[in-house]
Structures are given as structure tokens and as C-alpha cells.
Amino acid sequence: MLAKRIIECVPNFSEGRDLSIIKQITDEIEQVEGVKLLDVDPGKATNRTVVTFVGTPEEVIEAAFRAIKKAASLIDMRKHKGAHPRFGATDVCPLVPVANITMDETVEYAHRLAERVGNELQIPVYCYENAALKPERRNLASVRSGEYEGLAEKLANPEWKPDFGPAQFNPLTGAIAIGARDFLIAVNFNLNTTSTRRANAVAFDVREKGRPLREGNPITGKIKKDKEGNEIWIPGPLKGTKAIGWYIDEYGIAQVSMNITNISLTPLHIAFETVSEKARERGLRVTGTEIVGLVPARSILDAGRYFLQKQQRSLGISDKEIIKIAIKSMGLDDLKPFRPEEKIIEYMLEADVKEKKLIDMSCADFTYETASESPAPGGGSISAFMGALGASLATMVANLSACKPGWDERWEEFSNWAVKGQNLIKELLMLVDEDTRAFNKIMEAYGLPKTTEEEKNIRQKTIQQAMLYATQIPYSTMGKALEAFELIKAMVEIGNPNSVSDAGVAALCSRAAVMGAFLNVKINAAGLKNKQLAEDFILKGNEIEAKAIAMESEILKIVNEKIGGL
């Protein structure tokens, strides 16, 4: 089971004054299902609007294309004036990987979007940043040099032939830069001072650009220059960051205000630690952190894991608990409450999902829902849930072992086991709901019309697809429940002896999960017309079941021996 891939898109449109035009463009974005519009920021002086939306890759590039097309029909670049550099109706359109997608994959989507814009809309397209097809086009400033007024001459130059689209000047639309870049985190670090100068000093200490090298006094001295007459700068340690110091009247404190433009080079927690260190050197202290806008889950989770590791605590705890550690460690709730559902992109998207999930129910509600007249959730979902409970018990033993007095030197060993357990829990919990969805797909397929021969063929094909999926899901449950036995056995053999019975119960749950899921594999495989495929499921299922039964027997023997020896 794969987690949902999410990318962000931040197009900049050359219109910041006519709100009706902006609304028509953003309406195009919101019409695409699976996309969430996060922010619309128009600027009168710049005559430019920055739009931010997120979603799955396919939906995002579809929404981006529609927005670019609409902007091209509404914005006349011949009439555009503004303070910000620009060369097109849609000036730039970067894609940003957020969750479960690599930069290389994001670049591919940027190229797909660029090709479609060039071919279908006949707009010259330049690819920049990580999506650049030529090294000299990586920098946006270079790509946009000459701006709109110099675009006709630029397009006539063979060296500046667009990456996609015509090398012809369209005075109405201009050109567009489409790229892929890392997520930008805007963050302020709160200081226990009211001095802007001291906050600025810390900012200069840490930012990538650093500070100028001066003669004599490091603050007021003359800036040193090299042989070519260029100023000499002392770079700071945080790559991919920009920072200044300022005073905030609202809070009555000074802050180091930072943009982290490359969270791969400088994760949020490393920025926090470095600013804290440099502040201490100047007699200051970071009292908290303020994230401006949104942040991807991985940045907060990585921070939480970092601080857990510093505390020599197990990393194998729930994401909710890891986030809590991150919030408290960096003081994210110093100025106002940090609500993950409002600040973390993935959580915001989840909050919009109207679908009722079984795993979000209370234990009692889930139990009574199972007992109701509805055929789902049924044995497949229950099997997956038993597997999740088995993995949970084994993970609990790992965490208890990690914090057992006298075992301090072994915390990392058990933490690694607990992390494996948490991954299994997540996958098995996902399968709880997925099994019910699979059953519902079968019911929907049987409900399709069957009046004409074409309808009958479509219906039969859909039934077979649904039946195959309904076989694959419990088969996945079998595999994941079997994986849990490695963790369970390890906890029985080397884990906290006081919890050996818990590990034994974990084995019982996991065996029941395997055998229960196998019953669902068998009943659904029986409906497959591809009998060879059905036989393969049964053959492999028998092997998994036999392994699970053998592992359970071996583990219970050890458990009973240890209990008997207590």
C-alpha cells in the first residue's frame, strides 16, 4: 500500500489589482477534484498574485494547466505595469514535492506541464531550478532577464530558444517559467531580547550569505575586498537559508526571520539548533519558534525524531506523539497554539476528506459497527485490525525495553525494532479501511447496468477488477501480519521479560490475522475467471499461513518456558 503523493504548486500571475480576474483564475483551480487551494495573495504595487494549492500530482498539473490557460485569456501583458520582475501572464509556476514523492519525480511532472503548455497553448516555456534542461537556465533571474520588454529580442536569439512551445513573441501572453524546487519554510525564531541589532547579528551568523569581512571592528569596520574589487563575505553554516533580524511590536520581542529555501540541506530542526547556539554565544536565548504559513509533515516529524534521539528515547511511537515532541522542543506554541491540522499540509488535506474511516472510530463504535446489519466491515477488516493489534503489542514491548532501567545502552537497538513495528501498524491500519473499500467496489460493480451487450461487458470487466482487488487486499494483510512475527520473536527472546506475555498475545493476534485474511483471499479468489491467478493466490497463501502457524507455535513455546521460569 502506497501513501498518497502530494505536491504543491505556487503559480505567480501578472495581475494583482483586478480581483475579478484573479477569482476567475482560482476558480479554475478549485474545479479540479483532489486539489485544495491554500492561499491567494494579491499585491497592488507588484500587480502580481501568488497562488498556492496542493494535491496529488496528476490533479495539480491539471489545475495548473487550467489556471495558466485562463490567465492567458484574461491578462494582457501589453498593459501590465508593476514593481516585480515579470515576463508573462503566468510568470512562474514552480512545483514543490511535499509528501511521498521525490524531486526527480516532481521534475518529470514539471516537464509534462511545460510540454503541454507549450504545445496546446502555444506559450514559450522555460524550465528552471531543478527542472532546468540547461545549466544556464537553472537561475530564475537569468531566465527572466530582460523581462517582458526584452522578450521579443530574447526569443529571436537561438541561445534562448524556449524549452517548449514556439520561439515566437506573443505580446498578449509573454512567456512562462515552469520549474521544480524544494519546499520553502518561512520561520521566525523568537529571542529573549528587544534589540533588532542583536537579532540581526544572529541572523548574519547563521544565514548562508553570512556577513561581510571587515577591517578592524567587525560591525563598523571597512568591508574588505578581493583583488578584483569584490566584497569578501564570511558565509554562515546554514545552506539554503536567508535571514534577517527584526522587532515585532505585536509580541514585544525581536526575532530572527528566516526563509529555508532548501529543507534537504537545512532541515527545520537544524536551523533551530544553530540559531539557538549562535544566540547563546551572544548572551541570548531562543524562546520559541513561529512557522509562517504551512509546513510539510516530514519537517515536523524529522524534528521530533531528532529531539527524541537526543534524549535517547525510542523513535517507535505514533506520529502524533512525535509531533508533540517537536512542538515542545522548538517552542512552536510559544506565541500561539500550534495546531497540526491547521499548520501541516497533509493534515489539512485529511481534514477536508469527508469519508468516514473505520480506524477513526472508538473501539466501542467500531465493535458495534461490525455487529450491525451492514456486511462491511467484515472478516477482512477485522483480520487487518487484529494484525495491527499484534504489531502494536510487539511495538509496546520494544518501547518498554528501550526505557527499561539498566538497559540504557540498548535504547537504540529497541528503538529500531519499535520503528519497524510502527511502520507495520500504519500499513495494517490502512488495510482495515481498504478491505471495506474493496468490498464496496464489488457491490458497486454488481450494481452497474446490464441492458445492452456493451453494458454487460463493462459490468463483467469491472466486477473482475473489483474481485481481483478484493483478493489482493487480504493477501497484503497476510504478508504484513507475517512480517510482524520477526519483531514478535525478537521481543520474546531479548525484550523486557516482564512483558513476555504481551509478546505472546501479539503472536496469537498475528496468526489470527493471517488465517482470517486467508479466508477472505480464498472466497474472493473463487470469483476470479483467471483460474491460474486464483491458484497462485491460494498456493502462496498456504505458504504464508503455514509459516505463521509455525512461528506462533515456536514463539508460544518460548513464552511459556519463560513464564514457567519466573
C-alpha positions in Angstrom: 0.0 0.0 0.0 1.4 3.4 -1.0 0.7 6.6 0.8 -0.8 9.4 -1.1 1.7 11.5 -3.1 1.3 15.3 -2.6 2.9 18.2 -4.4 2.4 21.9 -4.0 2.1 24.4 -6.9 2.8 28.2 -6.5 2.0 30.0 -9.7 2.5 33.8 -9.9 0.1 35.6 -12.1 0.7 39.1 -13.5 -2.4 40.6 -12.1 -2.8 41.9 -8.5 -5.4 44.6 -8.8 -8.4 43.2 -10.6 -9.9 40.8 -8.1 -12.5 39.5 -10.6 -9.7 38.3 -12.9 -7.9 36.6 -10.0 -11.1 34.9 -8.9 -11.7 33.5 -12.4 -8.2 32.0 -12.4 -8.5 30.5 -8.9 -12.0 29.1 -9.8 -10.3 27.0 -12.5 -8.0 25.6 -9.8 -10.8 24.8 -7.4 -12.9 23.0 -10.1 -10.3 20.2 -10.2 -11.2 17.4 -7.7 -8.4 16.4 -5.3 -6.9 19.9 -5.3 -7.0 22.3 -2.3 -6.5 26.0 -2.7 -4.4 27.1 0.3 -3.7 30.8 -0.3 -4.3 33.7 -2.7 -2.0 36.7 -2.1 -2.6 39.7 -4.5 -0.2 42.7 -4.4 -1.3 46.1 -5.8 2.2 47.6 -6.0 3.7 44.5 -7.7 0.5 43.9 -9.7 1.0 40.2 -9.1 -0.8 37.5 -7.3 0.8 34.5 -5.7 -1.4 31.4 -5.5 -0.7 28.3 -3.5 -2.5 25.0 -3.9 -1.7 21.3 -3.2 -2.9 17.9 -4.2 -1.9 14.7 -5.9 0.5 15.2 -8.9 -1.9 14.5 -11.7 -4.6 16.7 -10.3 -2.1 19.5 -9.5 -0.7 19.7 -13.0 -4.2 19.6 -14.5 -5.3 22.5 -12.2 -2.1 24.4 -13.1 -2.7 24.0 -16.8 -6.3 25.3 -16.5 -5.1 28.3 -14.4 -2.4 29.1 -17.0 -4.9 28.8 -19.8 -7.4 31.1 -18.1 -4.7 33.6 -17.2 -3.6 33.7 -20.9 -7.2 34.6 -21.9 -7.7 37.3 -19.3 -4.3 39.1 -18.8 -3.0 41.4 -21.5 0.8 41.8 -20.9 0.8 44.8 -23.2 -1.0 46.8 -20.5 0.9 45.3 -17.5 2.9 47.5 -15.1 4.2 46.5 -11.7 7.2 46.6 -9.4 8.0 42.9 -9.6 10.1 41.4 -12.4 7.9 39.5 -14.9 7.8 38.3 -18.5 4.4 36.5 -18.8 0.7 36.4 -17.9 1.6 33.4 -15.7 5.1 34.5 -14.9 6.4 31.5 -13.0 4.9 28.1 -12.0 7.0 26.0 -9.6 6.1 22.5 -8.4 7.2 21.5 -5.0 7.4 18.0 -3.6 5.5 17.7 -0.2 4.9 14.1 0.7 5.9 10.6 -0.7 7.4 12.0 -3.9 11.0 12.7 -4.9 12.4 15.8 -6.5 13.2 13.8 -9.7 9.6 12.7 -9.9 8.4 16.3 -9.4 10.7 17.4 -12.2 9.1 14.9 -14.5 5.7 16.4 -13.7 7.1 19.9 -14.3 8.3 18.8 -17.7 4.9 17.3 -18.5 3.2 20.5 -17.6 5.7 22.6 -19.6 5.3 20.4 -22.7 1.5 20.7 -22.5 1.5 24.4 -22.0 4.0 24.9 -24.9 2.1 22.6 -27.3 -1.6 23.3 -26.5 -1.4 27.0 -25.5 1.5 28.0 -27.8 3.2 29.8 -25.0 7.1 29.9 -24.9 8.1 27.9 -21.8 11.5 27.9 -20.0 12.3 25.3 -17.4 14.2 26.5 -14.3 15.5 25.4 -10.9 15.6 21.6 -10.6 13.6 21.3 -13.8 16.2 23.2 -15.9 17.1 21.4 -19.1 20.2 23.6 -19.5 22.5 24.6 -16.6 22.4 28.3 -17.5 18.6 28.3 -17.1 18.6 27.0 -13.6 18.5 30.5 -12.1 15.2 32.2 -12.5 16.7 35.7 -12.7 18.7 34.6 -15.8 15.7 33.0 -17.4 13.6 36.2 -16.8 16.4 38.7 -17.7 15.2 41.4 -20.0 11.7 40.8 -18.6 8.6 41.3 -20.9 10.0 44.3 -22.6 13.0 42.4 -23.8 11.3 39.1 -24.6 10.9 39.6 -28.3 14.6 40.1 -28.8 15.3 37.2 -26.4 13.1 34.8 -28.4 14.9 35.8 -31.6 18.2 34.7 -30.1 18.9 31.0 -30.8 20.6 30.6 -27.5 17.3 31.4 -25.8 15.1 29.2 -27.7 12.3 28.0 -25.3 12.5 24.5 -23.9 8.9 24.0 -25.0 6.5 26.0 -27.2 7.2 28.4 -30.1 10.2 30.7 -30.3 7.7 33.5 -31.2 6.8 36.6 -29.3 3.1 36.7 -28.3 2.6 40.2 -26.9 -0.6 39.2 -25.1 0.7 36.2 -23.0 4.5 36.7 -23.0 6.4 33.6 -21.7 6.3 31.4 -18.6 9.0 29.8 -16.4 7.9 26.3 -15.1 10.2 24.7 -12.6 10.6 22.4 -9.6 12.0 23.5 -6.3 12.2 22.4 -2.7 9.6 23.4 -0.2 10.3 26.9 1.3 9.7 27.2 5.1 9.2 30.7 6.4 10.1 30.6 10.1 10.8 33.1 12.9 12.9 32.3 15.9 11.8 34.2 19.0 14.5 35.8 21.1 14.6 37.0 24.7 15.6 40.5 23.6 14.0 43.6 22.1 17.2 44.5 20.2 16.9 44.4 16.4 20.6 44.8 16.1 21.4 41.7 18.2 18.7 39.7 16.4 20.3 40.8 13.1 23.7 39.8 14.3 22.4 36.2 15.0 20.8 36.2 11.6 24.1 37.2 9.9 25.9 34.5 12.0 23.7 31.7 10.6 22.5 32.5 7.1 24.2 31.1 4.0 25.2 34.5 2.7 26.8 35.3 6.1 28.3 38.7 6.8 30.9 40.9 5.1 34.5 40.6 6.2 35.6 43.9 7.7 38.8 45.6 8.7 39.2 46.2 12.5 35.7 46.5 14.0 33.6 43.5 12.8 30.5 45.8 12.8 31.6 49.2 11.7 35.0 48.4 10.0 35.6 48.9 6.3 34.5 46.0 4.2 37.4 44.0 2.7 37.6 43.4 -1.0 39.5 40.9 -3.1 41.9 41.6 -6.0 39.0 42.1 -8.4 37.3 44.6 -6.1 34.6 42.3 -5.0 33.4 42.4 -1.3 34.6 39.4 0.8 31.9 37.6 2.7 32.1 35.2 5.6 29.4 32.5 4.8 27.2 31.2 7.6 26.7 27.5 8.3 23.0 27.1 7.2 23.0 26.4 3.5 19.9 27.3 1.5 18.7 30.0 4.0 18.1 33.7 4.1 17.7 35.6 7.4 17.4 39.0 9.0 16.6 40.3 12.4 13.6 42.4 13.3 11.4 43.7 16.2 7.7 42.7 16.4 5.5 45.2 18.1 2.7 42.7 18.4 4.8 40.4 20.6 7.2 42.9 22.1 10.2 40.7 21.1 12.9 40.6 18.5 13.1 37.6 16.0 15.4 36.0 13.6 13.3 35.8 10.5 14.4 33.1 8.1 13.4 31.5 4.8 14.7 28.0 4.5 14.8 27.5 0.7 16.2 24.0 0.7 14.9 21.8 3.6 17.0 18.9 2.4 20.2 20.9 3.0 18.9 22.6 6.2 16.1 20.9 8.0 13.9 22.9 10.3 15.4 21.4 13.5 19.0 22.1 12.4 18.1 25.7 11.8 16.6 25.9 15.2 19.6 24.3 16.9 22.1 26.5 15.0 20.2 29.7 15.8 19.9 28.6 19.4 23.7 28.0 19.5 24.6 31.4 18.0 22.1 33.2 20.2 23.7 31.6 23.3 27.2 32.8 22.1 25.8 36.4 22.2 24.1 36.0 25.6 20.7 35.5 24.1 18.2 32.6 24.2 15.7 31.3 21.6 12.4 31.2 23.5 10.3 29.7 20.7 9.6 29.2 17.0 6.9 30.7 14.8 6.2 29.0 11.5 4.6 31.4 9.0 2.2 29.6 6.6 2.3 25.9 6.2 4.9 23.2 6.6 5.2 19.6 5.3 4.7 16.8 7.8 8.2 15.4 7.2 9.8 18.6 8.6 8.0 18.4 11.9 8.3 14.6 12.1 12.1 14.7 11.4 12.4 17.4 14.1 10.6 15.2 16.6 12.7 12.2 15.8 15.9 14.3 16.1 15.0 15.5 19.6 13.9 12.0 20.7 17.2 10.7 19.6 19.0 13.4 21.6 17.0 12.3 24.6 17.9 8.7 23.8 14.3 7.7 23.6 12.6 5.3 21.3 11.6 6.7 17.9 9.0 4.0 17.5 6.0 6.0 18.8 3.0 7.4 16.9 3.3 10.4 14.6 1.0 12.3 17.0 3.5 11.8 19.9 6.5 12.6 17.7 4.8 15.9 16.6 4.1 16.7 20.2 7.9 16.3 21.0 8.7 18.6 18.1 6.3 21.3 19.2 7.6 21.3 22.8 11.3 21.0 21.8 11.2 24.0 19.4 8.6 26.0 21.3 6.2 26.1 18.3 3.4 27.0 20.6 5.3 29.9 22.3 3.3 32.8 20.8 0.1 31.0 19.9 -1.1 27.4 19.8 0.4 25.2 17.1 -2.4 23.1 15.6 -1.2 20.4 13.3 -4.5 20.3 11.4 -4.0 24.0 10.5 -0.2 24.2 10.0 0.8 20.8 8.5 -0.2 20.4 4.8 -1.0 16.7 4.9 -3.2 17.2 8.0 -5.1 20.0 6.3 -5.9 17.8 3.4 -7.0 14.9 5.6 -9.3 17.3 7.5 -11.1 18.0 4.2 -11.8 14.3 3.5 -15.4 13.7 4.2 -15.1 9.9 4.1 -15.8 8.1 7.4 -12.9 5.9 8.4 -13.2 2.8 10.5 -9.8 3.5 12.1 -11.0 6.9 13.4 -13.8 5.3 15.4 -13.7 4.5 19.0 -13.2 0.8 19.9 -16.8 0.6 21.0 -18.2 2.2 17.8 -16.0 0.0 15.6 -17.2 -3.1 17.5 -20.9 -2.1 17.2 -20.5 -1.1 13.5 -19.1 -4.6 12.9 -22.0 -6.2 14.7 -24.6 -4.2 12.7 -26.7 -5.5 9.8 -24.2 -4.0 7.3 -21.9 -6.6 5.6 -18.9 -4.3 6.0 -16.7 -4.1 7.9 -16.3 -7.8 7.8 -13.7 -10.5 8.3 -11.1 -8.9 6.1 -11.1 -5.6 8.1 -11.1 -7.4 11.4 -8.2 -9.5 10.3 -6.2 -6.4 9.4 -7.1 -4.9 12.7 -6.0 -8.0 14.6 -2.7 -7.7 12.7 -2.4 -4.1 13.7 -3.0 -5.1 17.4 -0.4 -7.8 17.2 2.2 -5.4 15.8 1.1 -2.8 18.4 1.7 -5.2 21.3 5.2 -6.1 20.0 6.0 -2.5 19.5 4.9 -1.7 23.0 7.4 -4.4 24.3 10.1 -2.8 22.2 9.4 0.7 23.7 9.2 -0.7 27.2 12.6 -2.4 26.6 14.1 0.8 25.3 13.3 2.7 28.5 13.9 -0.2 31.0 16.2 0.9 33.9 19.6 -0.6 33.5 19.2 -1.1 29.7 20.1 2.5 28.8 22.9 1.5 26.4 20.4 -0.6 24.4 17.8 2.1 23.8 18.7 2.5 20.1 18.5 -1.3 19.5 15.0 -1.4 20.7 14.1 1.9 19.1 14.9 0.4 15.7 12.6 -2.5 16.4 9.8 -0.2 17.6 10.2 1.9 14.3 9.7 -1.3 12.3 6.6 -2.0 14.4 5.1 1.4 13.8 5.5 1.0 10.1 3.7 -2.3 10.2 0.9 -0.7 12.3 0.4 2.1 9.8 0.2 -0.3 6.9 -2.2 -2.7 8.6 -4.5 0.1 9.8 -4.6 1.3 6.2 -5.7 -2.1 5.2 -8.6 -2.1 7.7 -10.4 0.6 5.7 -9.0 -0.6 2.3 -10.6 -4.0 2.8 -14.0 -2.4 3.3 -13.5 -0.2 0.3 -12.6 -3.3 -1.7 -15.9 -5.0 -0.7 -17.8 -1.8 -1.6 -16.2 -1.8 -5.1 -17.6 -5.3 -5.7 -21.1 -4.2 -4.7 -20.8 -1.1 -6.9 -19.7 -3.3 -9.8 -22.7 -5.6 -9.4 -24.9 -2.6 -9.4 -23.9 -1.4 -12.9 -26.5 -1.6 -15.7 -26.6 -4.7 -17.9 -29.2 -3.9 -20.5 -27.0 -3.9 -23.6 -24.2 -6.2 -24.6 -21.7 -3.3 -24.2 -23.0 -2.6 -20.7 -22.8 -6.3 -19.8 -19.2 -6.4 -20.9 -18.3 -3.3 -19.0 -20.1 -4.6 -15.9 -18.3 -8.0 -16.1 -14.9 -6.4 -16.6 -15.5 -4.1 -13.6 -16.6 -7.0 -11.4 -13.5 -8.9 -12.2 -11.3 -5.9 -11.5 -13.1 -5.4 -8.2 -12.8 -9.1 -7.3 -9.1 -9.0 -8.0 -8.6 -6.0 -5.8 -10.7 -7.6 -3.0 -8.3 -10.6 -3.2 -5.1 -8.5 -3.2 -6.0 -6.6 -0.1 -6.4 -9.5 2.3 -3.4 -11.1 0.7 -1.4 -7.9 1.6 -2.8 -8.3 5.1 -1.4 -11.8 5.3 2.0 -10.6 4.2 2.2 -7.7 6.7 0.9 -9.8 9.6 3.6 -12.4 8.8 6.3 -9.7 8.8 5.3 -8.9 12.4 6.5 -12.3 13.6 10.1 -11.2 13.2 9.5 -8.4 15.7 7.4 -10.5 18.0 10.0 -13.3 18.2 12.8 -10.7 18.9 10.8 -9.2 21.7 10.1 -12.6 23.2 13.8 -13.5 23.1 15.5 -10.2 24.0 12.8 -7.8 25.1 11.7 -6.8 28.6 11.0 -10.2 30.4 8.1 -8.6 32.3 6.2 -8.2 29.0 6.8 -11.6 27.5 3.1 -12.5 27.9 2.2 -9.4 25.9 4.5 -10.6 23.1 2.8 -14.0 23.3 -0.6 -12.3 22.8 0.9 -10.4 19.8 1.7 -13.8 18.2 -1.8 -15.0 18.7 -3.2 -11.9 17.1 -0.8 -12.1 14.1 -1.6 -15.7 13.5 -5.3 -15.0 13.6 -4.8 -12.1 11.2 -3.0 -14.3 8.7 -5.6 -17.1 8.9 -8.6 -14.7 8.9 -7.2 -12.8 5.9 -6.6 -16.1 4.1 -10.2 -17.0 4.4 -11.1 -13.8 2.6 -8.4 -14.4 -0.1 -9.9 -17.8 -0.8 -13.5 -16.7 -1.0 -12.7 -13.8 -3.3 -10.2 -15.7 -5.5 -13.0 -18.2 -6.1 -14.8 -15.5 -8.1 -11.8 -14.8 -10.4 -12.2 -16.0 -14.0 -8.4 -16.2 -14.3 -8.1 -19.6 -12.6 -4.3 -19.6 -12.8 -4.1 -16.3 -10.9 -6.6 -17.6 -8.4 -4.5 -20.8 -7.8 -1.3 -18.7 -7.3 -3.1 -16.7 -4.6 -4.1 -19.9 -2.8 -0.7 -21.6 -3.2 1.2 -18.6 -1.8 -1.5 -18.0 0.8 -1.0 -21.6 2.1 2.7 -21.0 2.4 2.2 -17.8 4.4 -0.4 -19.5 6.7 2.0 -22.4 7.3 4.8 -20.1 8.3 2.5 -18.1 10.6 1.3 -21.2 12.4 4.9 -22.5 12.8 6.1 -19.1 14.1 3.2 -18.8 16.5 4.0 -22.3 17.9 7.7 -21.5 18.3 7.1 -18.2 20.0 4.4 -19.5 22.4 6.8 -22.3 23.4 9.4 -19.7 24.4 6.8 -17.6 26.1 5.5 -20.5 28.2 9.1 -21.5 29.1 9.9 -18.0 30.3 6.7 -17.6 32.2 7.2 -21.0 33.9 10.7 -19.9 34.9 9.5 -16.8 36.6 
